[in-house]
Amino acid sequence: MRVALARPLDHPLCRAVAEAGWEPVPYFITRQEFTHTSPPIPLENAAALLVLSPAAAQAVRVWVSNAIDVVVQGEGTELALGMDSLRIRRPQRQTAEGLWSMFTQAYPEGGEFVLARGERSREFMERNARGTIWHIHSWITHREVPVTPEPTMPSVDALLALSPLQAEYLSGVPGDALRFAWGERAARAFQSSGVEVHGVCDPSTEALIQLLRSFAPTQEVSEG
């Protein structure tokens, strides 16, 4: 069983796919376009820099030094920073809710924080922080855009949309491949395009493994 997703083979998500018994097939129908903007406030004035995705990590690397705490949402984001000497915090649950819980416990006194994210982020952290002692300054580091011309779809059994925009474009792929969604926003984008969603998982490697295993074919044991 083969599943197409927009990650390289050495990425934690591809490793999770393999752990679930599927073959990951890198397929990039969208790409990240960097905004090349400066931080909204000097990073040295922030209690920490929050980084929500590998693309954001790539965009902020030139700004990051050992003098600042860095909070990341998942393992892929931490790896994308590529700086072993940083003080990095990462939640056990790689979800927005898990990040918020860990973040507020790590910084109980509040303060000023810079959050590096994509243009179409659901702004979960910002909404939770409104009216609290945690003052979050959004830094839009990148935006997701379609790859043109659209790449040829490899032969796969399933498509995994990691964002709403990917779901929109994967909805138009012909064939009977299963459609999987990484989070409810991607699932809604499939549904808005009139495409059946065969499986949805919380945005975590553990949830993805569980989802894929539930669709893995039953292994028959031959006699004799």
C-alpha positions in Angstrom: 0.0 0.0 0.0 1.4 3.3 -1.1 0.4 6.8 0.1 1.4 10.1 -1.5 2.3 13.0 0.9 4.3 16.2 0.6 7.3 15.3 2.7 10.8 13.9 1.8 11.5 10.3 2.7 13.7 11.2 5.7 10.9 13.3 7.3 9.3 12.0 10.6 5.9 11.8 8.8 7.3 9.4 6.1 8.9 7.4 8.9 5.5 7.2 10.6 3.9 6.0 7.3 6.5 3.3 7.0 6.0 2.3 10.7 2.3 1.9 9.9 3.1 -0.6 7.2 2.6 1.7 4.2 5.1 2.9 1.6 5.5 6.7 1.7 5.7 8.4 -1.7 6.9 12.0 -1.8 4.5 14.1 -3.9 4.7 17.9 -3.8 1.5 19.5 -5.2 2.2 22.7 -3.2 5.3 24.5 -2.1 6.3 27.0 0.4 7.1 30.6 -0.7 9.0 32.6 1.9 7.9 36.2 2.7 11.4 37.4 3.7 9.9 39.7 6.4 11.6 40.8 9.6 10.4 39.7 13.0 7.5 41.9 14.3 9.6 42.8 17.4 13.4 42.2 18.0 13.8 38.6 19.0 16.1 39.6 21.9 13.1 41.3 23.4 10.9 38.2 23.3 10.8 35.6 26.1 10.7 32.9 23.4 10.2 32.3 19.7 7.4 29.8 18.8 7.8 28.0 15.5 4.8 26.1 14.1 6.1 24.2 11.0 9.3 23.1 9.2 8.8 25.8 6.6 8.7 28.4 9.3 11.8 26.9 10.9 13.6 27.2 7.6 12.6 30.8 7.3 13.7 31.9 10.8 17.0 30.0 11.0 19.1 33.1 10.0 17.5 35.1 12.8 17.9 32.5 15.6 20.7 32.5 18.1 21.5 30.6 21.3 20.3 33.7 23.3 16.7 32.9 22.8 14.4 30.1 23.8 12.7 28.3 20.9 9.4 26.4 21.2 8.4 24.1 18.4 5.2 22.1 17.7 6.8 18.9 16.4 9.9 16.8 15.7 9.9 17.8 12.0 10.1 21.5 12.9 12.9 20.9 15.4 14.9 19.0 12.8 14.3 21.8 10.2 16.0 24.3 12.5 19.1 22.2 12.3 20.7 23.8 15.3 21.6 21.3 18.1 22.8 24.0 20.4 19.5 25.8 20.8 17.3 25.6 23.9 14.3 23.9 22.4 11.0 23.0 24.0 8.6 20.6 22.3 5.3 19.2 23.6 4.6 15.5 24.0 1.4 15.9 22.0 2.2 17.4 18.6 -1.0 19.4 18.3 -1.9 23.0 18.8 -3.7 22.1 22.0 -0.6 20.3 23.3 1.6 23.2 22.3 -0.6 25.7 24.1 -0.6 23.6 27.3 3.1 23.1 27.4 3.8 26.7 26.5 1.7 28.2 29.3 3.2 25.9 31.8 6.7 26.7 30.6 6.2 30.5 30.8 3.8 31.0 33.8 4.8 34.6 34.1 3.7 35.4 30.6 5.5 38.0 28.5 6.2 38.9 24.9 6.5 36.1 22.4 7.1 35.9 18.6 5.2 33.2 16.7 6.5 32.2 13.3 3.8 30.7 11.1 2.3 30.4 7.6 -0.1 32.8 6.1 -3.1 30.4 6.3 -2.5 29.2 9.9 -5.7 28.7 11.9 -4.3 31.2 14.5 -5.1 28.9 17.4 -2.3 30.2 19.6 -3.2 33.9 19.0 -6.9 33.3 19.8 -6.1 31.5 23.0 -3.6 34.2 24.1 -6.0 37.2 23.6 -6.6 39.0 26.8 -4.0 37.0 28.7 -0.5 37.6 30.1 0.9 35.8 27.0 1.3 38.5 24.3 1.9 36.8 21.0 3.3 38.7 18.0 2.6 36.9 14.7 5.4 36.6 12.2 4.1 35.5 8.8 7.2 33.8 7.4 5.8 31.9 4.4 2.7 31.1 2.3 1.7 27.9 0.6 1.3 28.1 -3.2 0.5 25.4 -5.8 3.3 23.9 -7.8 3.1 24.7 -11.5 2.9 22.9 -13.7 1.2 20.3 -11.6 3.4 17.3 -11.1 2.4 13.9 -12.4 0.7 11.8 -9.8 2.6 8.5 -9.1 0.7 5.2 -8.8 -0.6 5.2 -5.2 -3.4 3.7 -3.1 -4.0 6.9 -1.0 -3.4 10.6 -0.9 -2.6 12.4 2.4 -3.5 16.1 2.5 -1.3 17.9 5.0 -3.1 21.3 4.6 -6.4 22.7 3.3 -4.7 23.9 0.1 -3.3 20.5 -0.6 -6.7 19.0 -0.1 -8.2 21.4 -2.6 -5.8 20.3 -5.3 -5.8 16.6 -4.4 -9.6 16.7 -4.7 -9.1 17.1 -8.5 -6.8 14.1 -8.9 -8.7 11.4 -10.9 -8.9 7.8 -9.8 -10.2 5.9 -6.7 -7.3 6.5 -4.3 -8.3 6.9 -0.7 -8.3 10.5 0.6 -6.8 11.0 4.1 -6.7 14.4 5.9 -4.2 15.6 8.4 -6.5 17.5 10.7 -10.1 18.7 10.4 -9.3 21.8 8.3 -7.9 19.6 5.5 -10.9 17.3 5.9 -13.3 20.2 5.4 -11.4 21.3 2.3 -11.9 17.9 0.8 -15.6 18.0 1.7 -16.0 21.5 0.3 -14.6 20.2 -3.0 -17.2 17.4 -3.0 -14.7 14.6 -2.3 -15.3 11.8 0.1 -12.8 11.8 3.0 -11.9 8.2 3.9 -9.9 9.0 7.1 -9.0 12.0 9.3 -6.3 12.1 12.0 -5.2 14.6 14.5 -2.0 16.3 13.4 0.4 14.0 15.2 2.5 11.1 14.0 0.9 8.7 16.5 -2.6 9.5 15.1 -1.4 9.1 11.5 0.1 5.7 12.3 -3.2 4.6 13.9 -5.2 5.8 10.9 -3.0 4.1 8.4 -3.0 0.8 10.3 -6.8 0.8 10.4 -6.7 0.7 6.6 -3.9 -1.8 6.2 -4.9 -5.0 4.4 -5.4 -8.0 6.5 -2.4 -10.4 6.3 -3.5 -13.9 5.5 -1.3 -16.7 6.8 -0.9 -19.6 4.4 -1.2 -23.1 5.6 1.5 -25.7 5.2 
